[in-house]
Amino acid sequence: MTIENNIPPPEIMTKLNELNGWSIQRRNSFEKIAEQLDMLFHDIDDGKCGEDAKTGQFYLHIKGIKDNNPKPTSSELETIKSELDALITAEQG
């Protein structure tokens, strides 16, 4: 195995990023819970309910992050996992 100092080779790191990058980017983009709750409070206070809630700060914040960091489809995730498994197997071989 060519993994030195417990650091996987760049090809494996790239596949891991493809597999998990969207989730990490989303997590790092969300405001702190206190800020999200404040947005939600103001939206409710402004009467943003039902379909109109989709014009509120809270919804637009969350939707923007999800739109900018889309979750891969199930088939895309399966392909990435297969490619990652092949890379790991090749490293162990």
C-alpha positions as CSV (number, residue, x, y, z in Angstrom):
1,M,0.0,0.0,0.0
2,T,1.4,3.4,-0.9
3,I,-0.5,5.4,1.7
4,E,2.1,7.4,3.6
5,N,1.5,9.0,7.0
6,N,-2.2,7.8,6.8
7,I,-2.9,10.2,3.9
8,P,-4.7,8.5,1.0
9,P,-3.4,9.1,-2.5
10,P,-4.8,12.1,-4.4
11,E,-7.0,9.9,-6.6
12,I,-8.8,8.5,-3.5
13,M,-9.1,11.9,-1.9
14,T,-10.7,13.2,-5.1
15,K,-13.3,10.4,-5.1
16,L,-14.0,10.9,-1.4
17,N,-14.6,14.6,-2.1
18,E,-16.9,13.7,-5.0
19,L,-18.8,11.4,-2.6
20,N,-19.0,13.7,0.4
21,G,-18.1,17.2,-0.9
22,W,-21.7,18.4,-1.4
23,S,-22.6,17.5,2.1
24,I,-19.5,19.2,3.6
25,Q,-20.1,22.3,1.5
26,R,-23.7,22.5,2.7
27,R,-22.8,22.0,6.3
28,N,-20.2,24.8,6.1
29,S,-22.5,27.2,4.3
30,F,-25.4,27.0,6.8
31,E,-25.7,29.9,9.3
32,K,-25.5,29.0,12.9
33,I,-28.7,27.5,14.4
34,A,-29.3,30.7,16.3
35,E,-29.1,32.8,13.1
36,Q,-31.4,30.3,11.3
37,L,-34.0,30.5,14.1
38,D,-33.8,34.3,14.0
39,M,-34.5,34.2,10.3
40,L,-37.4,31.9,10.9
41,F,-38.8,34.1,13.7
42,H,-38.7,37.1,11.4
43,D,-40.4,35.2,8.6
44,I,-43.2,34.1,10.9
45,D,-43.5,37.6,12.4
46,D,-43.8,39.0,8.9
47,G,-46.6,36.6,8.1
48,K,-44.6,34.3,5.8
49,C,-46.8,31.2,6.0
50,G,-47.9,28.5,3.6
51,E,-46.7,29.1,0.0
52,D,-45.6,32.6,0.9
53,A,-43.0,31.1,3.3
54,K,-40.9,30.3,0.1
55,T,-40.2,34.0,-0.1
56,G,-38.8,34.3,3.4
57,Q,-35.2,34.7,4.6
58,F,-35.0,31.3,6.1
59,Y,-36.3,29.3,3.1
60,L,-34.2,31.3,0.6
61,H,-31.1,30.8,2.7
62,I,-31.6,27.0,2.9
63,K,-32.7,26.7,-0.7
64,G,-29.7,28.7,-2.0
65,I,-27.3,26.4,-0.2
66,K,-29.0,23.3,-1.4
67,D,-29.2,24.6,-5.0
68,N,-25.5,25.6,-5.0
69,N,-24.5,22.2,-3.5
70,P,-26.8,19.7,-5.1
71,K,-26.9,16.1,-3.7
72,P,-25.8,13.6,-6.3
73,T,-28.4,11.2,-7.6
74,S,-28.4,7.7,-6.3
75,S,-26.9,6.4,-9.5
76,E,-24.1,9.0,-9.4
77,L,-23.3,8.1,-5.7
78,E,-23.2,4.4,-6.6
79,T,-20.8,5.1,-9.5
80,I,-18.5,7.2,-7.3
81,K,-18.6,4.4,-4.6
82,S,-17.7,1.8,-7.2
83,E,-14.8,3.9,-8.5
84,L,-13.6,4.6,-5.0
85,D,-13.7,0.8,-4.1
86,A,-11.7,0.1,-7.3
87,L,-9.1,2.7,-6.3
88,I,-8.8,1.3,-2.8
89,T,-8.5,-2.3,-4.1
90,A,-5.8,-1.2,-6.5
91,E,-3.9,0.5,-3.7
92,Q,-4.1,-2.6,-1.5
93,G,-3.0,-4.9,-4.4
